[in-house]
Amino acid sequence: MVKIARASPLKIEVTWALELGTKTLYNSMGEAARALNIAACRISNYFAQNQQKPYIKRYVFTKHF
């Protein structure tokens, strides 16, 4: 029997209410997308494009390994 190692999901920290600096840590990109009611590809593109500005002038995403 061959065991295949799975990569653990990438944890995503979302900073919202930027003036207050409120942060929430999600266990996966999909979980964060569902909570924010956006498509997961939006978060993926945020990282792929190395964005520095807040997404929709509201959310800042940070990867946690």
PyMOL Python script that loads the backbone (N, CA, C, O; Angstrom):
from pymol import cmd

cmd.read_pdbstr("""\
ATOM      1  N   MET A   1       0.844  -1.182   0.000  1.00  0.00           N
ATOM      2  CA  MET A   1       0.000   0.000   0.000  1.00  0.00           C
ATOM      3  C   MET A   1       0.889   1.245   0.000  1.00  0.00           C
ATOM      4  O   MET A   1       1.835   1.341   0.782  1.00  0.00           O
ATOM      5  N   VAL A   2       0.584   2.173  -0.862  1.00  0.00           N
ATOM      6  CA  VAL A   2       1.342   3.409  -0.962  1.00  0.00           C
ATOM      7  C   VAL A   2       0.536   4.533  -0.317  1.00  0.00           C
ATOM      8  O   VAL A   2      -0.645   4.717  -0.612  1.00  0.00           O
ATOM      9  N   LYS A   3       1.183   5.266   0.554  1.00  0.00           N
ATOM     10  CA  LYS A   3       0.517   6.400   1.185  1.00  0.00           C
ATOM     11  C   LYS A   3       0.938   7.679   0.470  1.00  0.00           C
ATOM     12  O   LYS A   3       2.114   7.877   0.162  1.00  0.00           O
ATOM     13  N   ILE A   4      -0.015   8.519   0.219  1.00  0.00           N
ATOM     14  CA  ILE A   4       0.256   9.789  -0.460  1.00  0.00           C
ATOM     15  C   ILE A   4       0.138  10.900   0.571  1.00  0.00           C
ATOM     16  O   ILE A   4      -0.873  11.033   1.260  1.00  0.00           O
ATOM     17  N   ALA A   5       1.187  11.685   0.656  1.00  0.00           N
ATOM     18  CA  ALA A   5       1.177  12.807   1.600  1.00  0.00           C
ATOM     19  C   ALA A   5       0.341  13.946   1.025  1.00  0.00           C
ATOM     20  O   ALA A   5       0.483  14.312  -0.142  1.00  0.00           O
ATOM     21  N   ARG A   6      -0.516  14.486   1.847  1.00  0.00           N
ATOM     22  CA  ARG A   6      -1.315  15.641   1.426  1.00  0.00           C
ATOM     23  C   ARG A   6      -0.759  16.894   2.058  1.00  0.00           C
ATOM     24  O   ARG A   6      -0.315  16.897   3.206  1.00  0.00           O
ATOM     25  N   ALA A   7      -0.793  17.936   1.298  1.00  0.00           N
ATOM     26  CA  ALA A   7      -0.373  19.230   1.841  1.00  0.00           C
ATOM     27  C   ALA A   7      -1.498  19.744   2.742  1.00  0.00           C
ATOM     28  O   ALA A   7      -2.676  19.650   2.400  1.00  0.00           O
ATOM     29  N   SER A   8      -1.126  20.271   3.860  1.00  0.00           N
ATOM     30  CA  SER A   8      -2.150  20.829   4.740  1.00  0.00           C
ATOM     31  C   SER A   8      -2.670  22.130   4.125  1.00  0.00           C
ATOM     32  O   SER A   8      -1.938  22.833   3.429  1.00  0.00           O
ATOM     33  N   PRO A   9      -3.926  22.438   4.388  1.00  0.00           N
ATOM     34  CA  PRO A   9      -4.482  23.673   3.807  1.00  0.00           C
ATOM     35  C   PRO A   9      -3.719  24.907   4.293  1.00  0.00           C
ATOM     36  O   PRO A   9      -3.224  24.959   5.419  1.00  0.00           O
ATOM     37  N   LEU A  10      -3.648  25.864   3.430  1.00  0.00           N
ATOM     38  CA  LEU A  10      -2.988  27.124   3.744  1.00  0.00           C
ATOM     39  C   LEU A  10      -3.920  27.959   4.607  1.00  0.00           C
ATOM     40  O   LEU A  10      -5.055  28.222   4.209  1.00  0.00           O
ATOM     41  N   LYS A  11      -3.469  28.374   5.763  1.00  0.00           N
ATOM     42  CA  LYS A  11      -4.285  29.219   6.625  1.00  0.00           C
ATOM     43  C   LYS A  11      -4.225  30.656   6.103  1.00  0.00           C
ATOM     44  O   LYS A  11      -3.180  31.134   5.663  1.00  0.00           O
ATOM     45  N   ILE A  12      -5.349  31.312   6.165  1.00  0.00           N
ATOM     46  CA  ILE A  12      -5.465  32.672   5.648  1.00  0.00           C
ATOM     47  C   ILE A  12      -5.914  33.591   6.771  1.00  0.00           C
ATOM     48  O   ILE A  12      -6.921  33.336   7.432  1.00  0.00           O
ATOM     49  N   GLU A  13      -5.158  34.663   6.981  1.00  0.00           N
ATOM     50  CA  GLU A  13      -5.569  35.683   7.936  1.00  0.00           C
ATOM     51  C   GLU A  13      -6.184  36.832   7.154  1.00  0.00           C
ATOM     52  O   GLU A  13      -5.608  37.319   6.181  1.00  0.00           O
ATOM     53  N   VAL A  14      -7.359  37.254   7.593  1.00  0.00           N
ATOM     54  CA  VAL A  14      -8.049  38.360   6.935  1.00  0.00           C
ATOM     55  C   VAL A  14      -8.113  39.523   7.908  1.00  0.00           C
ATOM     56  O   VAL A  14      -8.646  39.395   9.011  1.00  0.00           O
ATOM     57  N   THR A  15      -7.570  40.649   7.496  1.00  0.00           N
ATOM     58  CA  THR A  15      -7.689  41.878   8.273  1.00  0.00           C
ATOM     59  C   THR A  15      -8.802  42.682   7.640  1.00  0.00           C
ATOM     60  O   THR A  15      -8.743  43.013   6.455  1.00  0.00           O
ATOM     61  N   TRP A  16      -9.815  42.996   8.424  1.00  0.00           N
ATOM     62  CA  TRP A  16     -10.942  43.775   7.932  1.00  0.00           C
ATOM     63  C   TRP A  16     -11.220  44.872   8.927  1.00  0.00           C
ATOM     64  O   TRP A  16     -10.633  44.883  10.009  1.00  0.00           O
ATOM     65  N   ALA A  17     -12.074  45.769   8.601  1.00  0.00           N
ATOM     66  CA  ALA A  17     -12.279  46.976   9.411  1.00  0.00           C
ATOM     67  C   ALA A  17     -10.892  47.568   9.658  1.00  0.00           C
ATOM     68  O   ALA A  17     -10.432  47.664  10.796  1.00  0.00           O
ATOM     69  N   LEU A  18     -10.248  47.956   8.578  1.00  0.00           N
ATOM     70  CA  LEU A  18      -8.837  48.360   8.605  1.00  0.00           C
ATOM     71  C   LEU A  18      -8.526  49.417   9.651  1.00  0.00           C
ATOM     72  O   LEU A  18      -7.445  49.401  10.239  1.00  0.00           O
ATOM     73  N   GLU A  19      -9.441  50.323   9.891  1.00  0.00           N
ATOM     74  CA  GLU A  19      -9.174  51.358  10.882  1.00  0.00           C
ATOM     75  C   GLU A  19      -9.090  50.774  12.300  1.00  0.00           C
ATOM     76  O   GLU A  19      -8.446  51.350  13.176  1.00  0.00           O
ATOM     77  N   LEU A  20      -9.745  49.626  12.516  1.00  0.00           N
ATOM     78  CA  LEU A  20      -9.696  48.973  13.828  1.00  0.00           C
ATOM     79  C   LEU A  20      -8.648  47.857  13.871  1.00  0.00           C
ATOM     80  O   LEU A  20      -8.209  47.449  14.947  1.00  0.00           O
ATOM     81  N   GLY A  21      -8.258  47.373  12.707  1.00  0.00           N
ATOM     82  CA  GLY A  21      -7.258  46.315  12.642  1.00  0.00           C
ATOM     83  C   GLY A  21      -7.788  44.964  13.093  1.00  0.00           C
ATOM     84  O   GLY A  21      -7.034  44.160  13.640  1.00  0.00           O
ATOM     85  N   THR A  22      -9.066  44.700  12.874  1.00  0.00           N
ATOM     86  CA  THR A  22      -9.673  43.430  13.260  1.00  0.00           C
ATOM     87  C   THR A  22      -9.151  42.321  12.355  1.00  0.00           C
ATOM     88  O   THR A  22      -9.146  42.465  11.133  1.00  0.00           O
ATOM     89  N   LYS A  23      -8.707  41.200  12.961  1.00  0.00           N
ATOM     90  CA  LYS A  23      -8.145  40.092  12.188  1.00  0.00           C
ATOM     91  C   LYS A  23      -8.872  38.804  12.531  1.00  0.00           C
ATOM     92  O   LYS A  23      -9.262  38.575  13.676  1.00  0.00           O
ATOM     93  N   THR A  24      -9.048  37.962  11.509  1.00  0.00           N
ATOM     94  CA  THR A  24      -9.646  36.651  11.690  1.00  0.00           C
ATOM     95  C   THR A  24      -8.783  35.647  10.936  1.00  0.00           C
ATOM     96  O   THR A  24      -8.372  35.903   9.804  1.00  0.00           O
ATOM     97  N   LEU A  25      -8.507  34.495  11.570  1.00  0.00           N
ATOM     98  CA  LEU A  25      -7.698  33.448  10.950  1.00  0.00           C
ATOM     99  C   LEU A  25      -8.616  32.322  10.497  1.00  0.00           C
ATOM    100  O   LEU A  25      -9.374  31.774  11.298  1.00  0.00           O
ATOM    101  N   TYR A  26      -8.551  31.975   9.216  1.00  0.00           N
ATOM    102  CA  TYR A  26      -9.354  30.894   8.650  1.00  0.00           C
ATOM    103  C   TYR A  26      -8.451  29.726   8.311  1.00  0.00           C
ATOM    104  O   TYR A  26      -7.278  29.919   7.990  1.00  0.00           O
ATOM    105  N   ASN A  27      -8.988  28.508   8.379  1.00  0.00           N
ATOM    106  CA  ASN A  27      -8.201  27.296   8.155  1.00  0.00           C
ATOM    107  C   ASN A  27      -7.920  27.009   6.693  1.00  0.00           C
ATOM    108  O   ASN A  27      -7.074  26.169   6.387  1.00  0.00           O
ATOM    109  N   SER A  28      -8.602  27.679   5.787  1.00  0.00           N
ATOM    110  CA  SER A  28      -8.357  27.468   4.365  1.00  0.00           C
ATOM    111  C   SER A  28      -8.838  28.676   3.571  1.00  0.00           C
ATOM    112  O   SER A  28      -9.567  29.531   4.074  1.00  0.00           O
ATOM    113  N   MET A  29      -8.411  28.716   2.332  1.00  0.00           N
ATOM    114  CA  MET A  29      -8.817  29.800   1.448  1.00  0.00           C
ATOM    115  C   MET A  29     -10.317  29.719   1.180  1.00  0.00           C
ATOM    116  O   MET A  29     -11.000  30.741   1.122  1.00  0.00           O
ATOM    117  N   GLY A  30     -10.820  28.502   1.019  1.00  0.00           N
ATOM    118  CA  GLY A  30     -12.243  28.301   0.778  1.00  0.00           C
ATOM    119  C   GLY A  30     -13.099  28.754   1.949  1.00  0.00           C
ATOM    120  O   GLY A  30     -14.155  29.358   1.761  1.00  0.00           O
ATOM    121  N   GLU A  31     -12.641  28.460   3.154  1.00  0.00           N
ATOM    122  CA  GLU A  31     -13.373  28.877   4.350  1.00  0.00           C
ATOM    123  C   GLU A  31     -13.426  30.405   4.448  1.00  0.00           C
ATOM    124  O   GLU A  31     -14.465  30.977   4.778  1.00  0.00           O
ATOM    125  N   ALA A  32     -12.308  31.048   4.162  1.00  0.00           N
ATOM    126  CA  ALA A  32     -12.267  32.516   4.191  1.00  0.00           C
ATOM    127  C   ALA A  32     -13.196  33.093   3.129  1.00  0.00           C
ATOM    128  O   ALA A  32     -13.914  34.060   3.385  1.00  0.00           O
ATOM    129  N   ALA A  33     -13.181  32.498   1.936  1.00  0.00           N
ATOM    130  CA  ALA A  33     -14.033  32.986   0.842  1.00  0.00           C
ATOM    131  C   ALA A  33     -15.509  32.850   1.201  1.00  0.00           C
ATOM    132  O   ALA A  33     -16.293  33.766   0.952  1.00  0.00           O
ATOM    133  N   ARG A  34     -15.895  31.712   1.786  1.00  0.00           N
ATOM    134  CA  ARG A  34     -17.288  31.518   2.179  1.00  0.00           C
ATOM    135  C   ARG A  34     -17.711  32.534   3.231  1.00  0.00           C
ATOM    136  O   ARG A  34     -18.810  33.085   3.162  1.00  0.00           O
ATOM    137  N   ALA A  35     -16.838  32.784   4.207  1.00  0.00           N
ATOM    138  CA  ALA A  35     -17.156  33.726   5.280  1.00  0.00           C
ATOM    139  C   ALA A  35     -17.327  35.150   4.748  1.00  0.00           C
ATOM    140  O   ALA A  35     -18.135  35.918   5.271  1.00  0.00           O
ATOM    141  N   LEU A  36     -16.565  35.500   3.709  1.00  0.00           N
ATOM    142  CA  LEU A  36     -16.614  36.849   3.154  1.00  0.00           C
ATOM    143  C   LEU A  36     -17.580  36.961   1.983  1.00  0.00           C
ATOM    144  O   LEU A  36     -17.788  38.044   1.436  1.00  0.00           O
ATOM    145  N   ASN A  37     -18.175  35.818   1.602  1.00  0.00           N
ATOM    146  CA  ASN A  37     -19.122  35.767   0.493  1.00  0.00           C
ATOM    147  C   ASN A  37     -18.489  36.233  -0.820  1.00  0.00           C
ATOM    148  O   ASN A  37     -19.077  37.015  -1.567  1.00  0.00           O
ATOM    149  N   ILE A  38     -17.275  35.734  -1.084  1.00  0.00           N
ATOM    150  CA  ILE A  38     -16.583  36.001  -2.342  1.00  0.00           C
ATOM    151  C   ILE A  38     -16.088  34.675  -2.900  1.00  0.00           C
ATOM    152  O   ILE A  38     -16.081  33.672  -2.186  1.00  0.00           O
ATOM    153  N   ALA A  39     -15.679  34.652  -4.146  1.00  0.00           N
ATOM    154  CA  ALA A  39     -15.133  33.441  -4.758  1.00  0.00           C
ATOM    155  C   ALA A  39     -13.703  33.213  -4.269  1.00  0.00           C
ATOM    156  O   ALA A  39     -12.942  34.164  -4.094  1.00  0.00           O
ATOM    157  N   ALA A  40     -13.343  31.942  -4.049  1.00  0.00           N
ATOM    158  CA  ALA A  40     -12.001  31.611  -3.578  1.00  0.00           C
ATOM    159  C   ALA A  40     -10.932  32.066  -4.573  1.00  0.00           C
ATOM    160  O   ALA A  40      -9.809  32.376  -4.177  1.00  0.00           O
ATOM    161  N   CYS A  41     -11.278  32.107  -5.865  1.00  0.00           N
ATOM    162  CA  CYS A  41     -10.299  32.535  -6.870  1.00  0.00           C
ATOM    163  C   CYS A  41      -9.905  33.996  -6.666  1.00  0.00           C
ATOM    164  O   CYS A  41      -8.818  34.396  -7.084  1.00  0.00           O
ATOM    165  N   ARG A  42     -10.755  34.796  -6.038  1.00  0.00           N
ATOM    166  CA  ARG A  42     -10.415  36.201  -5.757  1.00  0.00           C
ATOM    167  C   ARG A  42      -9.251  36.272  -4.775  1.00  0.00           C
ATOM    168  O   ARG A  42      -8.349  37.095  -4.931  1.00  0.00           O
ATOM    169  N   ILE A  43      -9.274  35.411  -3.767  1.00  0.00           N
ATOM    170  CA  ILE A  43      -8.186  35.388  -2.778  1.00  0.00           C
ATOM    171  C   ILE A  43      -6.919  34.837  -3.431  1.00  0.00           C
ATOM    172  O   ILE A  43      -5.821  35.348  -3.210  1.00  0.00           O
ATOM    173  N   SER A  44      -7.086  33.792  -4.235  1.00  0.00           N
ATOM    174  CA  SER A  44      -5.947  33.205  -4.939  1.00  0.00           C
ATOM    175  C   SER A  44      -5.287  34.234  -5.856  1.00  0.00           C
ATOM    176  O   SER A  44      -4.061  34.339  -5.893  1.00  0.00           O
ATOM    177  N   ASN A  45      -6.092  34.987  -6.589  1.00  0.00           N
ATOM    178  CA  ASN A  45      -5.558  36.032  -7.477  1.00  0.00           C
ATOM    179  C   ASN A  45      -4.877  37.142  -6.694  1.00  0.00           C
ATOM    180  O   ASN A  45      -3.883  37.704  -7.152  1.00  0.00           O
ATOM    181  N   TYR A  46      -5.397  37.459  -5.528  1.00  0.00           N
ATOM    182  CA  TYR A  46      -4.790  38.478  -4.656  1.00  0.00           C
ATOM    183  C   TYR A  46      -3.325  38.115  -4.384  1.00  0.00           C
ATOM    184  O   TYR A  46      -2.439  38.967  -4.458  1.00  0.00           O
ATOM    185  N   PHE A  47      -3.083  36.823  -4.066  1.00  0.00           N
ATOM    186  CA  PHE A  47      -1.710  36.379  -3.791  1.00  0.00           C
ATOM    187  C   PHE A  47      -0.900  36.232  -5.069  1.00  0.00           C
ATOM    188  O   PHE A  47       0.281  36.579  -5.093  1.00  0.00           O
ATOM    189  N   ALA A  48      -1.514  35.723  -6.128  1.00  0.00           N
ATOM    190  CA  ALA A  48      -0.801  35.520  -7.396  1.00  0.00           C
ATOM    191  C   ALA A  48      -0.304  36.838  -7.976  1.00  0.00           C
ATOM    192  O   ALA A  48       0.753  36.884  -8.606  1.00  0.00           O
ATOM    193  N   GLN A  49      -1.063  37.907  -7.765  1.00  0.00           N
ATOM    194  CA  GLN A  49      -0.694  39.215  -8.297  1.00  0.00           C
ATOM    195  C   GLN A  49       0.107  40.045  -7.298  1.00  0.00           C
ATOM    196  O   GLN A  49       0.414  41.208  -7.557  1.00  0.00           O
ATOM    197  N   ASN A  50       0.446  39.446  -6.156  1.00  0.00           N
ATOM    198  CA  ASN A  50       1.213  40.138  -5.112  1.00  0.00           C
ATOM    199  C   ASN A  50       0.604  41.488  -4.754  1.00  0.00           C
ATOM    200  O   ASN A  50       1.313  42.487  -4.636  1.00  0.00           O
ATOM    201  N   GLN A  51      -0.694  41.509  -4.586  1.00  0.00           N
ATOM    202  CA  GLN A  51      -1.367  42.768  -4.271  1.00  0.00           C
ATOM    203  C   GLN A  51      -0.969  43.274  -2.888  1.00  0.00           C
ATOM    204  O   GLN A  51      -0.795  42.489  -1.956  1.00  0.00           O
ATOM    205  N   GLN A  52      -0.832  44.549  -2.768  1.00  0.00           N
ATOM    206  CA  GLN A  52      -0.521  45.189  -1.504  1.00  0.00           C
ATOM    207  C   GLN A  52      -1.716  46.007  -1.001  1.00  0.00           C
ATOM    208  O   GLN A  52      -1.864  46.241   0.199  1.00  0.00           O
ATOM    209  N   LYS A  53      -2.558  46.432  -1.938  1.00  0.00           N
ATOM    210  CA  LYS A  53      -3.724  47.235  -1.577  1.00  0.00           C
ATOM    211  C   LYS A  53      -4.822  46.315  -1.040  1.00  0.00           C
ATOM    212  O   LYS A  53      -4.884  45.143  -1.415  1.00  0.00           O
ATOM    213  N   PRO A  54      -5.677  46.830  -0.177  1.00  0.00           N
ATOM    214  CA  PRO A  54      -6.794  46.024   0.323  1.00  0.00           C
ATOM    215  C   PRO A  54      -7.742  45.629  -0.809  1.00  0.00           C
ATOM    216  O   PRO A  54      -8.017  46.418  -1.713  1.00  0.00           O
ATOM    217  N   TYR A  55      -8.234  44.391  -0.739  1.00  0.00           N
ATOM    218  CA  TYR A  55      -9.205  43.898  -1.708  1.00  0.00           C
ATOM    219  C   TYR A  55     -10.536  44.592  -1.437  1.00  0.00           C
ATOM    220  O   TYR A  55     -10.995  44.618  -0.295  1.00  0.00           O
ATOM    221  N   ILE A  56     -11.151  45.144  -2.451  1.00  0.00           N
ATOM    222  CA  ILE A  56     -12.394  45.924  -2.377  1.00  0.00           C
ATOM    223  C   ILE A  56     -12.270  47.029  -1.319  1.00  0.00           C
ATOM    224  O   ILE A  56     -13.255  47.385  -0.672  1.00  0.00           O
ATOM    225  N   LYS A  57     -11.075  47.559  -1.147  1.00  0.00           N
ATOM    226  CA  LYS A  57     -10.805  48.622  -0.166  1.00  0.00           C
ATOM    227  C   LYS A  57     -11.243  48.230   1.242  1.00  0.00           C
ATOM    228  O   LYS A  57     -11.541  49.090   2.071  1.00  0.00           O
ATOM    229  N   ARG A  58     -11.278  46.912   1.506  1.00  0.00           N
ATOM    230  CA  ARG A  58     -11.804  46.460   2.781  1.00  0.00           C
ATOM    231  C   ARG A  58     -10.986  45.354   3.443  1.00  0.00           C
ATOM    232  O   ARG A  58     -10.809  45.367   4.661  1.00  0.00           O
ATOM    233  N   TYR A  59     -10.478  44.389   2.653  1.00  0.00           N
ATOM    234  CA  TYR A  59      -9.832  43.215   3.220  1.00  0.00           C
ATOM    235  C   TYR A  59      -8.361  43.126   2.808  1.00  0.00           C
ATOM    236  O   TYR A  59      -8.009  43.386   1.657  1.00  0.00           O
ATOM    237  N   VAL A  60      -7.515  42.757   3.763  1.00  0.00           N
ATOM    238  CA  VAL A  60      -6.112  42.451   3.482  1.00  0.00           C
ATOM    239  C   VAL A  60      -5.907  40.997   3.851  1.00  0.00           C
ATOM    240  O   VAL A  60      -6.206  40.585   4.972  1.00  0.00           O
ATOM    241  N   PHE A  61      -5.390  40.207   2.894  1.00  0.00           N
ATOM    242  CA  PHE A  61      -5.168  38.776   3.108  1.00  0.00           C
ATOM    243  C   PHE A  61      -3.696  38.508   3.385  1.00  0.00           C
ATOM    244  O   PHE A  61      -2.820  39.113   2.766  1.00  0.00           O
ATOM    245  N   THR A  62      -3.427  37.599   4.317  1.00  0.00           N
ATOM    246  CA  THR A  62      -2.068  37.212   4.659  1.00  0.00           C
ATOM    247  C   THR A  62      -2.011  35.691   4.763  1.00  0.00           C
ATOM    248  O   THR A  62      -2.889  35.080   5.371  1.00  0.00           O
ATOM    249  N   LYS A  63      -0.985  35.075   4.174  1.00  0.00           N
ATOM    250  CA  LYS A  63      -0.816  33.621   4.257  1.00  0.00           C
ATOM    251  C   LYS A  63      -0.157  33.244   5.584  1.00  0.00           C
ATOM    252  O   LYS A  63       0.716  33.956   6.080  1.00  0.00           O
ATOM    253  N   HIS A  64      -0.584  32.129   6.144  1.00  0.00           N
ATOM    254  CA  HIS A  64       0.040  31.539   7.325  1.00  0.00           C
ATOM    255  C   HIS A  64       0.334  30.095   7.010  1.00  0.00           C
ATOM    256  O   HIS A  64      -0.567  29.349   6.625  1.00  0.00           O
ATOM    257  N   PHE A  65       1.575  29.686   7.164  1.00  0.00           N
ATOM    258  CA  PHE A  65       1.965  28.320   6.819  1.00  0.00           C
ATOM    259  C   PHE A  65       1.927  27.431   8.027  1.00  0.00           C
ATOM    260  O   PHE A  65       2.225  26.241   7.927  1.00  0.00           O
TER     261      PHE A  65
END
""", "prot")
cmd.dss("prot")
cmd.show_as("cartoon", "prot")
cmd.util.cbc("prot")
cmd.orient("prot")
